Amino acid sequence: MKEKRFPGGVWPVMLTPFTEENQVDYPALKELVEWYIENGVDGLFAVCQSSEMFKLTLEERVGIAAKVKEFAAGRVPVIASGHISDSLEEQIHELKLIAETGVDAVIMITNRMAAEDESDEVWISNTEKILEALPSEIRFGLYECPYPYKRVMSPKVTEWCASTGRFYFLKDTCCDADQIREKLAICKDTHLKLYNANTATLLESLKDGAYGYCGVMANMHPRLYRILYDRYQTEDMTELSEFLTMAALIERQCYPVNAKYYLNLEGLHMGLHSRVKNAEELSETFKKEVKMLRNLSERMEKSLKR
């Protein structure tokens, strides 16, 4: 990518398909990348929590990042995380290997650079050490991952990251419109752009300057998020926003197994096996709910095309 900033729009947090033998299913992963692109996404976030990265070996994390970059073939940018270790030395090693796959940005997990009880000063100091240890041409991003604990970027940390000129992507999970607005003000006229993971605050945040959506539900109906993003400046998207917000409650079901089931309904050849959830937890009732969501999504899309 020649442009400094990444495109706005819809960025799914990618799933990882597994075989029944619990191996990464690369043919299914390739099919999944094609489905995302055919459904209008603007970029791909690989090796994240939805990818079950905490249950992937380092070799698998690096392999998935490399394959997604290969499968995307330059049609959309690919970013990837995968640094899950506690020690800075191991994190630097992980980030270096991910960067060597050729992904367009390497995403740091905000809860890795400091313990839950440690200060912003510790966080900044540790992050500075990581930046110093890695080549200056690497572009970085940030992800407020909820696991093992959620470390939301404070105004001080956000300002410091923006000032370095090395961060380009922030997947925000604070779910608070006021906090998002404050971060947007800090990031204005810098490389760092905010992508909201929370549907309930998404429309408001887009109007306030957020660059797009980077969340779970782009694994089920990305086209509806595409419509919201494309039209929010010229049309009243309140009804679609409310529909998407209520639809997102299905995240509380058996995710990511339910998303894999949804993709099966879309015609993808993806097993339901997961390393973080037992696929048997997806009950027949849950499956019916997923089918209903897909039917409702199709009807909503058709109504918006009239």
FENPEGI-V503635 format. One record per residue. N is the residue number from 1. SS is DSSP state (A for helix, B for strand, O for the rest). BURIAL is b if it has 9 or more other C-alpha atoms within 8 Angstrom, else e. D_CENTER is the distance of its C-alpha to the mean C-alpha in Angstrom with 1 decimal. Layout:
N,SS,BURIAL,D_CENTER  N,SS,BURIAL,D_CENTER
This chain:
1,O,e,19.0  2,O,e,21.9  3,O,e,20.4  4,O,e,19.5  5,O,e,16.5  6,O,e,13.6  7,O,e,14.1  8,O,e,13.2  9,B,b,12.0  10,B,b,9.4  11,B,b,6.2  12,B,b,5.3  13,B,b,3.3  14,O,b,6.8  15,O,b,9.9  16,O,b,12.7  17,O,b,16.1  18,B,b,19.1  19,O,b,22.8  20,O,e,25.3  21,O,e,26.3  22,O,b,23.0  23,O,e,22.2  24,B,b,19.1  25,O,b,20.0  26,A,e,19.5  27,A,e,21.3  28,A,b,19.0  29,A,b,16.0  30,A,b,17.7  31,A,b,18.4  32,A,b,14.9  33,A,b,13.9  34,A,b,17.0  35,A,e,16.1  36,A,b,12.8  37,A,b,14.9  38,A,e,17.8  39,O,e,16.0  40,O,b,15.3  41,O,b,11.7  42,O,b,11.8  43,B,b,9.4  44,B,b,7.5  45,B,b,4.9  46,B,b,7.4  47,O,b,8.9  48,O,b,6.6  49,O,b,8.2  50,O,b,7.7  51,O,b,9.3  52,O,b,12.0  53,A,b,12.1  54,A,e,14.7  55,A,e,16.9  56,O,b,16.7  57,O,e,19.5  58,A,e,19.0  59,A,e,20.6  60,A,b,18.1  61,A,b,15.1  62,A,b,16.8  63,A,e,18.0  64,A,b,14.8  65,A,b,13.4  66,A,b,16.8  67,A,b,17.1  68,A,b,13.9  69,A,b,15.2  70,A,e,18.5  71,A,b,17.7  72,A,b,15.9  73,O,e,19.2  74,O,e,18.4  75,O,e,17.7  76,O,b,14.2  77,B,b,12.7  78,B,b,10.7  79,B,b,8.9  80,B,b,9.0  81,O,b,9.7  82,O,b,12.1  83,O,b,14.5  84,O,b,15.6  85,O,e,19.3  86,O,e,21.4  87,O,e,23.7  88,A,b,23.1  89,A,e,24.9  90,A,b,22.8  91,A,b,19.5  92,A,b,21.1  93,A,e,22.0  94,A,b,18.6  95,A,b,17.0  96,A,b,20.0  97,A,b,19.7  98,A,b,16.0  99,A,b,17.3  100,O,e,20.2  101,O,b,18.2  102,O,e,18.0  103,O,b,14.3  104,O,b,14.1  105,B,b,12.6  106,B,b,12.3  107,B,b,9.9  108,B,b,12.1  109,B,b,11.5  110,O,b,13.6  111,O,b,15.6  112,O,b,16.9  113,O,b,19.1  114,O,b,21.3  115,O,e,22.5  116,O,e,22.1  117,O,e,25.7  118,O,e,25.6  119,O,e,25.7  120,A,b,23.8  121,A,e,26.5  122,A,b,25.7  123,A,b,22.0  124,A,b,23.0  125,A,e,25.6  126,A,b,23.5  127,A,b,20.8  128,A,e,23.7  129,A,e,25.0  130,A,b,21.8  131,A,b,21.9  132,A,e,25.6  133,A,e,25.3  134,O,b,23.0  135,O,e,24.0  136,O,e,23.8  137,O,e,22.4  138,O,b,19.0  139,O,b,16.4  140,B,b,14.0  141,B,b,11.0  142,B,b,10.3  143,B,b,8.0  144,O,b,10.1  145,O,b,9.5  146,O,e,12.1  147,O,e,13.8  148,O,e,16.5  149,O,e,16.8  150,O,b,14.9  151,O,b,15.9  152,O,b,15.4  153,O,b,16.2  154,O,e,19.9  155,A,b,21.5  156,A,e,23.3  157,A,b,20.4  158,A,b,18.5  159,A,b,21.8  160,A,b,22.4  161,A,b,19.1  162,A,b,19.6  163,A,e,23.2  164,A,e,22.6  165,O,b,21.4  166,O,b,19.1  167,B,b,15.7  168,B,b,14.0  169,B,b,10.4  170,B,b,9.7  171,B,b,6.7  172,B,b,9.4  173,O,b,10.1  174,O,b,13.8  175,O,b,14.5  176,O,e,17.6  177,A,b,18.7  178,A,e,21.3  179,A,e,19.1  180,A,b,16.7  181,A,b,19.8  182,A,b,21.1  183,A,b,18.2  184,A,b,18.3  185,A,e,22.0  186,A,b,21.6  187,A,b,19.2  188,O,e,21.4  189,O,e,23.0  190,O,b,20.9  191,O,b,18.4  192,O,b,15.6  193,B,b,13.7  194,B,b,11.7  195,B,b,8.8  196,B,b,9.3  197,O,b,7.4  198,O,b,11.0  199,O,b,12.9  200,O,b,16.3  201,O,b,16.1  202,A,b,14.2  203,A,b,17.4  204,A,e,19.2  205,A,b,16.6  206,A,b,16.6  207,A,b,20.4  208,A,e,20.2  209,O,e,18.4  210,O,b,14.6  211,O,b,13.2  212,B,b,11.0  213,B,b,8.4  214,O,b,4.6  215,O,b,5.2  216,A,b,7.2  217,A,b,10.0  218,A,b,9.0  219,A,b,10.0  220,O,b,13.4  221,O,b,14.5  222,A,b,12.5  223,A,b,16.0  224,A,b,16.7  225,A,b,13.7  226,A,b,15.1  227,A,e,18.5  228,A,b,17.6  229,A,b,16.2  230,A,e,19.2  231,A,b,21.8  232,O,b,21.1  233,O,e,23.4  234,O,e,26.3  235,O,e,26.2  236,O,e,26.0  237,O,b,22.7  238,A,e,23.5  239,A,e,24.2  240,A,b,21.0  241,A,b,19.0  242,A,b,21.1  243,A,e,20.7  244,A,b,16.9  245,A,b,17.1  246,A,e,19.6  247,A,e,17.9  248,A,b,14.8  249,A,e,17.3  250,A,e,17.1  251,A,b,14.1  252,A,e,17.1  253,O,e,18.7  254,O,b,18.1  255,O,b,14.4  256,O,b,13.2  257,A,b,16.8  258,A,b,17.1  259,A,b,14.2  260,A,b,16.0  261,A,b,19.2  262,A,b,18.0  263,A,b,17.2  264,A,b,20.7  265,A,e,22.1  266,O,e,20.6  267,O,e,22.7  268,O,b,20.4  269,O,e,22.1  270,O,b,19.7  271,O,b,21.2  272,O,b,20.1  273,O,b,20.5  274,O,b,18.0  275,O,e,18.5  276,O,e,17.3  277,O,b,19.0  278,O,b,22.4  279,A,b,22.2  280,A,e,25.5  281,A,e,24.0  282,O,b,22.9  283,O,e,26.3  284,A,e,28.1  285,A,e,27.6  286,A,b,23.8  287,A,b,24.0  288,A,e,26.2  289,A,e,23.7  290,A,b,21.0  291,A,b,23.6  292,A,e,24.6  293,A,b,21.1  294,A,b,21.0  295,A,e,24.6  296,A,e,23.9  297,A,b,20.9  298,A,e,23.3  299,A,e,26.0  300,A,b,23.9  301,A,b,22.9  302,A,e,26.6  303,A,e,27.8  304,A,e,25.7  305,O,e,27.2  306,O,e,30.8
